[in-house]
């Protein structure tokens, strides 16, 4: 087998050949240390190969799955709660809207807490607040109570959702695995979305909605049993560690690219939250009938109410593939152009859906195509923040960007309920979502993707 010599030896023993200018002449009588090419390749391979699925990633996925299963199911409660108390659609919609706003406000707060007191302590705080909010909501009988406790639920989602979990996963991942790790964690949110609404729909068939809220609270607390596995050592560079949070924040706030990422994420929140909160009711009331003996009926989906819940699950199922594909592509191609493409795709899909008659077939097609684009923005946006500004304060920096996402979520959910009560249709709020999706596609194009440390003089 070929070998690589680690000592300089002349071809002619009578000659002295100095391999490096100024280097010491080797001892010709010393044994030659050799290493095979296979061994050399093996050492390099083992040094560069790092595991993708780490305990941190696995635990993070478990927490996100349960957290988002609960969060994605709130739209299923729109009609039962409104019918029980005789409320206008805007009342419970406001509670969900406040929940999304609180999530956005709490995201940078929990991100900073995680960087200050530790990731696991921040997640414990988030889970406790989440569970308390659900328990109190279960005993709420007025719109004001639901809207008040929605603040607790929203802050709980912030402590157990993307901001904290993606930051800890990003810090625990190697550079070559970070894009895919973030995609897997984001896809876990879709995993929760797949089974959350159908489980809520099934539970509502056997018990009252307050009991479902209590079960959800218990499920959130159960995720804390996995936290002992979450131990993180930050891979941040020495230069990044030496910078304070204030210095990093000031650099980001002065960078036009950070502002573009911030405002570009607004439409994602608007579209995702509006569909999550209102699409089940939208389908229930506006979709054409499900044909007896058809494919959907044979699967047990015989009512438009059931189809509305399943539509959210279809979105989540398709999004697993879409988000993983985005993570794969984010490692190889420009993240800003990928994001612009995703928002363009959402704009086209949304416009086509509302222009055609709403049938079980178009609902299914829309759910799959929109699902492929659903949370594909998450690994790309969070990866863009980490790429430009580093991972040391990623939780805080991404949390601030995510606040824009949740401002959009608040507007989408609230406006959906408000305009429905005024006009009896979701058409106006749907077209607003189409328009701001096109705006976000344009906004991402001028972003400069190179790390800020390279753009800033030392």
N, C-alpha and C positions, 0 to 999 in steps of 0.2 A: 504493500500500500504506500502511496506517496507520503513523504514526510516534509515538514517545514523545519529548517534548522533555526535554532535560537542563538547560535554563535557564528561569528564571521570567520570562515575558514578559506584561505587562499587555495586556488586550484593547483598552484605549483608550490610545494613545501619550501622551496628555497627563496620564495618571495614573501615580503611582508606587505599586506594590503590593508590599509586603514579604511574601514567601511564608512566612517563619519569623520569629517574634518575636526580635528581636535579630540577625537575619541581615543581611549586607551587601547593599545595593541592587545588583542586577546592572547591568553595563554594557550599556545598550540597543543600543549600536552593535556589540557583539561578535556574531560569527556564532553561530548556534544549532547546537549539537552534537546530532545526531539519531542514533537507532538504530532499526531496524525491529523490530516485535514478533517477527518470525521470528528475527532475530539474537539478541534478548533471550532468547527461549525456547531457542534453540540453545545459548547460553552456559550457561544454567541446567541444561539437559539433560545437557550434556557434563560439567559439574561433578558432577552427582549420579550419573551412570552410571559404574559401575566393573565391570570384567570379573569374571565368576564363575569361569571356568576359568583359573586362573593357573598358572605353572610350579610353584609350591609345592603347589598342590592336585593337579596331575597326578603329580608325583613322589611325593607322599604316598600317592596311590592305588596306584601301582605297588608301593611297598614293602609296603603293607598287604595287597594281593592275594597277593603271594608268601608273606609271613609267615603269613597266615591259611590259605592253601592247605595249607601244611605242618601248621600247628596243627590244622586241622579233620580231617586224615587219620588222626590217631593212633587213633581208634576202630576203623579198618579193621584195625589190627595186633593188636587184642585177641586174636582167636582164633588166628591163625598163630603168634604168639609163645608164647601159653599152651600150644598143642598141641605145639610143637617141644620145649619144656622140661618139659612136664608140670606146669605151674604151676596153682594155683588162680586163679580169675578176679580175686580181690582183689589179687594180686601186681602185675600190670601196671596194674590200676586205681589202685593206690597211686602208681605212678610218674606216671600222668597227673594224679592228684589233687595230688601234690607239685608237678608242673609248673605247675598252676593257682595253687597257693598262692605259689610263687616269683614267678610273673607278678604277683600282687597285691602282694607285698612289694616287688618291683622297680619297680613302676609309679611311686610317688611318688619313689623314688630317682632313676630316670632322668628324671622330670619336673624335679626340682631340678637335676640335672646339666645338662640341656638349658638351663635358665635361667641356669646358672652358667658353663658352658664353651661353650655353643652347641649348637643343635639337631643340626647335622650330625655333630659329634664324638660326641654321645650316641648317635646312630643307628649310627655306625660301631662303637662299642663294643658296642652291642646285637647287631648282625649278627655280629660276631666271636664273641661268647659263644654265640649261637644255633648257629652252624656248628660250633663246638668241641663243644658238647653233643650235637649230632646225630652227629658223627663218633665220639665216645667211646661213645655209645649203640649204634652199629652193631657195636661189638666187645664189648658186654656179654653175659654168659652167666648172670648171676645176678640175682635180683630186687633185691638190694641195690645192684648196680651201676646198673641202670636207674633205681632210685629216687634214687640219688646224682646221676647225670648229668641227671636231670629238673630239678634245681635250675638247672643251666646253661641248659637249654632254656627254662625258665620266665622266667629273667632276660633271655634273648635275645628272647623274645616281648615282654617289657616294653619293651625298647629299640627294637623295630621295630613296635610295635602301636599301639593306640588312644591310650594316654596321651600319648606324645610327639608322634605324628603329628597327633592332633586338636588338641593345644595349638598346634603350629606353624601348622596350617591356620587355627585360630581367630584367632590373632594376625595372620595375613597377610590375613584377610578383612575387608571393610568391614562396618559394622553391618547394612546391609540384606542382605548376602549371607551372613552368618555362619551362620545356621540351615541354609541350603541347602548351603553348603560342607561343614559338619560332616556333613550327611546323605549327601552324595556320598562323602565319605571313609569313613563307616561302611558304606555300601553296597558299597564296594570290598572290604571284608572278606567280604561275601557272595559277591562275584565269585570270591575265592579258594576259598570254601567250595563253590562250584558245581563247579569242576574238580579241586580237591585230592583228595577221596576217590575219585572214579572213576579218576583218574590213578594214585593209589596202588594201587587194586585191579587196574588193568591191569598196572602194573609188577610187582606180586606174582605175576602170572601168567607173567611171563617171566624173573624173577630173584628171588633170595632177599631177604628183608626188610632185611638189613644193606646191600645194594647200593642199595636204595631210599633209605635214610637218607643215604647218601653223595651221591646225586643231589640230595636235598633240601638238603643243606648247601651244595653248589655253587650252587644256585638262590638261596639266601639271600645269599651273597656277591656274586652277579651284580647284585643290586639296588643295590649301592653305586656302580655306574657311573652311576646317575642323579643322585647327590647334588650334583654341581656346579650343577645347575639350581635347587637349593633355597636361595634367598637371601631372607631375611625381614627386614622392617622392622616393628617392633612398633607398632601403632596405639594403644597404651594411652594413656589420658589423663594429663595432667601430674600430677594428684593421685594417681593410682594409682602412677605411676613413683616419686614421692617417698616412698611408703610402703615399708617394708622387708618382706621375706618374713615375718619374725616377727610384725610388726604385723598383716599380712593374716591369717596363720594364727590368731592369737589372736582376732581379730574373728570369724572363721569358726567357731572352736571354741566361742565364747560364743553363737553364733546357733543357736537351736533348729531353724531350717530346715535348716541344714547337717547336723545330726544326723539329721533325718528323711530327707534325701536319701541319707545314708550307709546307714542301715538299710534303706531302701526298695530300694536297689540289690542287696541280698543275694539276693533271690529270683531276680532276673534271672540272676545267675551260677549259682545252683543249677540252674535249669531248663536253661539253655543248655549248660552243661558236662556235665550228666548225659546229655542227649540226644546231644550230640556224641560223647561217649565210649562210651555204651552202646547207643544206638539201633540201630547196624548189627548188633550181636550180638543185641539184642532182636528185631529183625525176622527175622534169620537163623533163630532158634530157635523163635519163637512165631507167626510169620505163617503163614497158610494157604498152600497151594501155588499157584503161578502156572499158570494154565490154558494148555496147549499151544494155539497158534494164536490166543491172545488178543492184546490191544493191547500189553501189556508184552512178551510173547514175540516179537511181530513187530518190536519195537525192540531185540531182543537181550538183554532182561532175562528170563532163563529160570530163575534160581535166587533164593531168598530172600536169599542172600548178596549177589548183585548188586543186588537191590532195596534192601537196607540201605544200601549205598554211595550208590545213586541217591537214596534218601530224603534224605540229608544235602544232596545237590546241589539237590534240589527245594526244600528249606528255604531254601538260599542264594539260589536263583533268585527265589522269591516274596519274599524279604526285600529284594531290591533295590528292588522297587516299594514295599514297606511302609516302608522306611527313607526313601526319597525323599519319599513322601507325608507321613511324620512331619516331615521337614525343612520341607516346604512349610507344613504346618499349624502347626509351631512358631513360624513368623514371624507368624502371624495369630491364633492362639488361645492360651489359657493352657496352658503346658507341664505344669503339675502335673495338670490335669484330663485332658490327653491321656495322660500316664503312668498315671494311675489307670484310664483306659479300656483301655489296652493290657494292664495286669496283670489286669484283670477278664476281658478276652477270652482271655488265656492260661489263666486258671483254668477257664473254661467249656470251651474246646477240649480241655484236658488231661483233664478229668473225663469228657467225652463219649467220648473215644477209648478210655479204659481200661474204660468200661462196656459198650462194644459188642464183638462178636467181632473179632479182629484178622485182617484179610484184606488182600490187595494193594490193594484199593480204599480201605479205611479208612486204610491206611498212606499212600497217595498224598494223600488228602484232608487228613489230619492234617498231612502235610509242607507242603502249600501254605498251609493256614490258619495253622499255627503259624509258618511262615516269614514270613508277612505281618506278624507281631508280633515277630519274632525279635530283631533288633537295632534295631528302631524306637525302643527306649529310649535308645540311645547318643546320637544328636544332641540329643534332648530333655534328657537328664540333663546332658550336657556343656554344652549351651546354657544350661541353668538355672544351672549353676555360673558360667559366664561372665556371664550376665545379672545375677546377684546380687552376685558378688564381683569382677568385672572380668577382663580377659584377661592382665594382666601376669604373674601367678603361676598361670595356669590349669592348667599342666602339673602343678604340685605339688598344688593343691587338688583337681583332678579325679583325680589319681593316688591321693590318700588315699580319696576316695569309691570309686574303682575297687578299692581293697583290700577293701572290703566285698563287692563283686561277686565277687572271687576267693576270699574266705572261703566264700562260697556255692558257688563252683565246686569248691573242695576237698571240701566236705562232700558235694555231689551226686555227684561222681565216686567218692570213696572209699566212701560209704554204698551207692552202687549196687552196687559189687563185693562189699562186705561182706555186705549183706543177700541178695544173690543166692547167695553161697556158703552162707549159713545156711538159706535157705528155697527156693532153686532158682527164684526168681521175682523180678521187678522191681516187683511190685504195690505193696508197702509204700512203697518209696522214691518211686514215682510219686505216690501220694496225699499224701505229705509235700510234694512240689513243688506240688501243687494248693493245699494249705492255705496255704503261705507266699506263693503268688501272690496269694491273696485278701487276706492281711495287708498286702502291699505296696500293693495298690490303696487300702486305707484309710489307710495311713501318709502317702501323698502329699497327701492332701486339706488338712491344716492348713498346708502350706508357704506362706510369704509370699514372693511373687515379685519384689517391688520391689528395686532395687539397694540394697545395704547402705549405700552412701555417702549415699543419700537418707534412710535410716532412722536414721543415726548423726549426732548433732549435731556441727557443726564445732567 
